[in-house]
């Protein structure tokens, strides 16, 4: 019978795949490069399998079998993490470290109210935060580097389990003195002839706004904003119009910019704020207990 790999060997394997470089992988695993290399080599001998193509380059190049083993190693580590999570949950619910990922179009506007509420409601919880775009957060969730995410749907959430929290409606943002500002509400169709500003690729908010506005917001642009703070300054400068999430507007994103804000006519559009965690996590019930606190902070 082939000896089973150790969790440490699996971590070496997965981290090497994530970093693509032996020295960076060793640093991430808090071991020397020689220790990590020896661990990978021992795993190859143990499995009698070629995991790395060592003739390819100085960087880590995985064989097709190696890539398959990396995927299985991620699943195995997730299962081992679930065992520890189950024990932690039974011993002391909502306590200890919790690694929370949040998207940039939510973090600056929600966290100032959410963090004090979480400290008050769950004093034994030790929260670690990571802000990043949705795709990268989901990768870190799958790899076990994060426990739970705050994101916005619709998005490609893969195999993560999601729990809807609240609707975050979109607000039309117009340059100072814009003709449409004379109206109490603005229909999406009214924006069809305008120069439409968006966040750069990679932000889920970009795709969500495009879904509401259709092709009118998909025209070629010379510039795209890296953040909502940059986007609102572009609108203030008269470069075009956009849609902003109400969460950001309520947090004062447009204050002092002169930008005209108008609600959308009719049903308008929105994104759904949601929690996400690994499918089948034993802490799912605990994570749902966070929902009322987050919903109140969103309001």
C-alpha positions as CSV (number, residue, x, y, z in Angstrom):
1,X,0.0,0.0,0.0
2,X,1.3,3.4,-1.0
3,X,2.1,5.5,2.1
4,X,-0.3,8.5,2.5
5,X,1.1,12.0,2.0
6,X,1.4,14.2,5.1
7,X,-0.6,17.4,5.4
8,X,2.8,19.3,5.4
9,X,3.7,17.7,2.0
10,X,0.3,18.7,0.6
11,X,0.8,22.2,1.8
12,X,4.2,22.3,0.1
13,X,2.7,21.0,-3.1
14,X,-0.2,23.5,-3.1
15,X,1.9,26.5,-2.1
16,X,4.4,25.7,-4.8
17,X,1.6,25.6,-7.4
18,X,0.3,28.9,-6.1
19,X,3.6,30.8,-6.1
20,X,5.3,29.0,-9.0
21,X,8.7,29.5,-7.3
22,X,10.5,27.4,-4.8
23,X,11.9,30.2,-2.7
24,X,8.6,32.1,-2.5
25,X,6.8,28.8,-1.6
26,X,9.3,28.1,1.1
27,X,8.9,31.6,2.5
28,X,5.1,31.2,2.5
29,X,5.4,27.8,4.4
30,X,8.0,29.3,6.8
31,X,10.6,26.7,5.9
32,X,13.9,26.7,4.1
33,X,14.0,26.2,0.4
34,X,15.9,23.0,0.8
35,X,13.3,21.7,3.2
36,X,10.5,22.4,0.8
37,X,12.4,20.9,-2.1
38,X,13.2,17.8,-0.1
39,X,9.6,17.5,0.9
40,X,8.4,17.6,-2.7
41,X,11.0,15.1,-3.8
42,X,10.1,12.8,-0.9
43,X,6.4,13.0,-2.0
44,X,7.4,12.1,-5.6
45,X,9.4,9.0,-4.4
46,X,6.6,8.1,-2.0
47,X,4.0,8.2,-4.7
48,X,6.4,6.9,-7.4
49,X,5.2,9.8,-9.6
50,X,6.7,12.7,-11.5
51,X,5.1,15.8,-10.1
52,X,7.5,18.3,-11.5
53,X,9.2,18.7,-14.8
54,X,12.7,19.6,-13.6
55,X,14.2,19.9,-17.1
56,X,11.8,22.7,-18.1
57,X,13.2,25.8,-16.2
58,X,14.3,27.1,-12.9
59,X,10.7,27.8,-12.0
60,X,8.3,25.1,-10.8
61,X,6.7,23.5,-13.9
62,X,4.2,20.8,-13.1
63,X,3.6,17.7,-15.1
64,X,-0.1,16.9,-16.1
65,X,-0.2,14.4,-13.3
66,X,1.3,17.0,-11.0
67,X,-1.4,19.4,-11.8
68,X,-4.0,16.7,-11.1
69,X,-2.4,16.0,-7.7
70,X,-2.4,19.7,-6.8
71,X,-6.2,19.8,-7.3
72,X,-6.6,16.7,-5.1
73,X,-4.3,18.1,-2.5
74,X,-6.4,21.2,-2.2
75,X,-9.5,19.1,-1.6
76,X,-7.7,17.0,1.0
77,X,-6.4,20.1,2.8
78,X,-10.0,21.6,2.8
79,X,-11.3,18.3,4.3
80,X,-8.6,18.4,7.0
81,X,-9.5,22.1,7.7
82,X,-13.2,21.1,8.0
83,X,-12.2,18.6,10.7
84,X,-10.5,21.3,12.8
85,X,-13.4,23.7,12.1
86,X,-15.9,21.2,13.4
87,X,-14.0,20.8,16.6
88,X,-13.6,24.6,17.1
89,X,-17.3,25.2,16.4
90,X,-18.4,22.6,19.0
91,X,-16.0,23.9,21.6
92,X,-16.6,27.6,21.4
93,X,-18.9,28.9,18.6
94,X,-18.0,32.3,17.1
95,X,-14.7,32.6,18.8
96,X,-11.1,32.5,17.8
97,X,-9.7,33.6,14.4
98,X,-11.9,34.3,11.5
99,X,-10.4,35.2,8.1
100,X,-12.8,37.4,6.2
101,X,-12.4,38.5,2.6
102,X,-14.3,41.5,1.3
103,X,-14.5,43.1,-2.1
104,X,-13.2,46.7,-2.7
105,X,-16.6,48.1,-3.6
106,X,-17.9,47.1,-0.1
107,X,-15.0,47.2,2.3
108,X,-14.4,51.0,2.7
109,X,-18.1,51.7,3.0
110,X,-19.3,48.8,5.2
111,X,-16.4,48.0,7.5
112,X,-16.4,51.3,9.5
113,X,-19.9,50.4,10.8
114,X,-19.5,46.6,10.7
115,X,-16.3,46.2,12.7
116,X,-17.5,47.8,15.9
117,X,-20.8,45.9,15.6
118,X,-18.9,42.6,15.3
119,X,-16.6,43.4,18.2
120,X,-19.7,44.2,20.4
121,X,-21.7,41.2,19.2
122,X,-18.9,38.6,19.2
123,X,-16.2,39.7,21.6
124,X,-14.4,36.4,21.5
125,X,-14.0,36.6,17.7
126,X,-10.6,37.6,16.3
127,X,-11.1,39.0,12.8
128,X,-8.5,39.1,10.1
129,X,-9.4,41.0,6.9
130,X,-8.4,40.7,3.3
131,X,-9.7,43.0,0.6
132,X,-9.4,41.8,-3.0
133,X,-11.4,41.3,-6.2
134,X,-14.0,38.5,-6.2
135,X,-12.2,36.0,-8.3
136,X,-9.0,36.1,-6.2
137,X,-11.0,36.0,-2.9
138,X,-12.8,32.8,-4.1
139,X,-9.5,31.2,-5.0
140,X,-8.2,31.9,-1.4
141,X,-11.5,30.6,0.0
142,X,-11.2,27.4,-1.9
143,X,-7.5,27.0,-0.9
144,X,-8.4,27.4,2.7
145,X,-6.6,30.8,3.2
146,X,-9.9,32.5,3.9
147,X,-12.9,31.3,5.9
148,X,-15.7,33.5,4.7
149,X,-16.3,36.2,2.1
150,X,-18.5,39.3,1.8
151,X,-19.2,39.8,-1.9
152,X,-21.9,40.9,-4.3
153,X,-24.0,38.8,-6.6
154,X,-24.5,38.0,-9.3
155,X,-21.0,36.6,-9.6
156,X,-19.3,33.4,-10.6
157,X,-19.1,31.9,-7.1
158,X,-17.9,28.4,-8.2
159,X,-18.7,25.8,-5.6
160,X,-19.0,28.3,-2.7
161,X,-22.2,28.3,-0.6
162,X,-23.8,31.8,-0.5
163,X,-26.3,33.4,1.8
164,X,-28.0,36.6,0.5
165,X,-28.0,39.5,3.0
166,X,-29.5,42.6,1.3
167,X,-30.2,44.3,-2.0
168,X,-27.9,47.2,-2.8
169,X,-29.6,49.4,-5.4
170,X,-27.8,51.4,-8.0
171,X,-27.9,55.2,-8.0
172,X,-27.2,57.3,-11.1
173,X,-24.3,59.6,-10.7
174,X,-24.2,62.7,-13.1
175,X,-21.7,65.5,-13.5
176,X,-22.5,68.8,-11.9
177,X,-25.2,70.7,-13.8
178,X,-26.0,67.7,-16.0
179,X,-29.4,68.1,-17.9
180,X,-30.7,64.8,-16.4
181,X,-30.2,66.3,-12.9
182,X,-33.4,68.3,-13.5
183,X,-35.4,65.0,-13.1
184,X,-36.3,63.4,-9.7
185,X,-35.5,60.0,-11.1
186,X,-33.5,58.8,-14.1
187,X,-34.5,55.9,-16.3
188,X,-31.7,53.6,-17.5
189,X,-32.8,54.4,-21.1
190,X,-32.1,58.1,-20.4
191,X,-28.4,57.2,-20.1
192,X,-28.1,55.6,-23.5
193,X,-26.6,58.6,-25.2
194,X,-24.2,59.4,-22.4
195,X,-20.5,58.6,-22.0
196,X,-20.6,55.8,-19.5
197,X,-17.8,55.3,-17.0
198,X,-17.0,51.9,-15.4
199,X,-14.5,50.2,-13.1
200,X,-11.7,48.3,-14.8
201,X,-12.0,44.6,-15.7
202,X,-11.9,42.3,-12.7
203,X,-14.4,44.2,-10.5
204,X,-17.7,42.3,-10.3
205,X,-19.5,45.7,-10.0
206,X,-18.4,46.4,-13.6
207,X,-20.2,43.3,-14.8
208,X,-23.2,43.9,-12.6
209,X,-23.7,47.5,-14.0
210,X,-23.2,46.2,-17.6
211,X,-26.0,43.6,-16.9
212,X,-28.3,46.5,-15.8
213,X,-27.4,48.9,-18.6
214,X,-26.8,46.4,-21.4
215,X,-24.8,47.4,-24.5
216,X,-25.1,51.1,-23.7
217,X,-22.4,50.8,-21.0
218,X,-20.3,48.5,-23.1
219,X,-19.0,51.0,-25.6
220,X,-15.2,51.3,-25.9
221,X,-13.7,53.5,-23.2
222,X,-10.3,55.1,-23.1
223,X,-10.3,55.1,-19.3
224,X,-11.6,52.8,-16.6
225,X,-11.4,53.5,-12.9
226,X,-9.5,51.4,-10.4
227,X,-11.8,52.2,-7.5
228,X,-15.1,53.9,-6.7
229,X,-13.3,56.9,-5.3
230,X,-11.5,57.4,-8.7
231,X,-14.8,56.7,-10.5
232,X,-16.7,59.5,-8.7
233,X,-13.9,61.9,-9.4
234,X,-14.1,61.1,-13.1
235,X,-17.8,61.9,-13.0
236,X,-17.2,65.1,-11.1
237,X,-14.8,66.1,-13.8
238,X,-17.5,65.8,-16.4
239,X,-16.0,62.7,-18.1
240,X,-19.3,60.8,-18.1
241,X,-22.0,59.2,-16.0
242,X,-22.1,56.0,-14.0
243,X,-24.1,53.9,-11.6
244,X,-23.0,53.7,-8.0
245,X,-24.0,51.2,-5.3
246,X,-26.2,52.8,-2.6
247,X,-24.0,51.4,0.1
248,X,-21.2,53.6,-1.1
249,X,-23.4,56.6,-1.6
250,X,-24.9,56.3,1.9
251,X,-21.3,56.2,3.2
252,X,-20.6,59.6,1.7
253,X,-18.7,58.6,-1.4
254,X,-19.9,61.6,-3.4
255,X,-19.8,64.2,-0.5
256,X,-18.1,67.4,-1.6
257,X,-17.7,66.4,-5.2
258,X,-20.7,68.2,-6.6
259,X,-21.9,65.0,-8.4
260,X,-25.7,64.8,-8.9
261,X,-27.2,61.6,-7.5
262,X,-30.6,60.4,-8.8
263,X,-32.4,57.1,-8.1
264,X,-33.3,55.0,-11.1
265,X,-36.9,55.0,-12.4
266,X,-39.1,52.0,-12.0
267,X,-37.5,48.8,-10.7
268,X,-34.1,50.0,-11.6
269,X,-31.2,47.7,-10.8
270,X,-29.3,46.4,-7.9
271,X,-26.7,43.9,-6.7
272,X,-27.2,41.5,-3.8
273,X,-24.8,41.6,-0.9
274,X,-24.0,38.1,0.3
275,X,-21.9,35.9,2.5
276,X,-19.9,33.0,1.0
277,X,-18.1,30.1,2.5
278,X,-16.8,26.7,1.5
279,X,-19.5,24.2,0.5
280,X,-20.3,21.9,3.4
281,X,-18.3,23.9,6.0
282,X,-19.3,22.8,9.6
283,X,-19.3,26.4,10.6
284,X,-22.1,27.3,8.1
285,X,-24.6,27.8,11.0
286,X,-22.2,30.1,12.7
287,X,-21.6,32.1,9.6
288,X,-25.3,32.6,9.2
289,X,-25.4,34.1,12.7
290,X,-23.3,37.0,11.4
291,X,-26.1,37.9,8.9
292,X,-28.3,40.1,11.2
293,X,-25.2,42.1,12.3
294,X,-24.1,42.7,8.7
295,X,-27.6,43.5,7.5
296,X,-27.9,46.2,10.2
297,X,-24.5,47.7,9.3
298,X,-25.7,47.8,5.6
299,X,-28.7,49.8,6.6
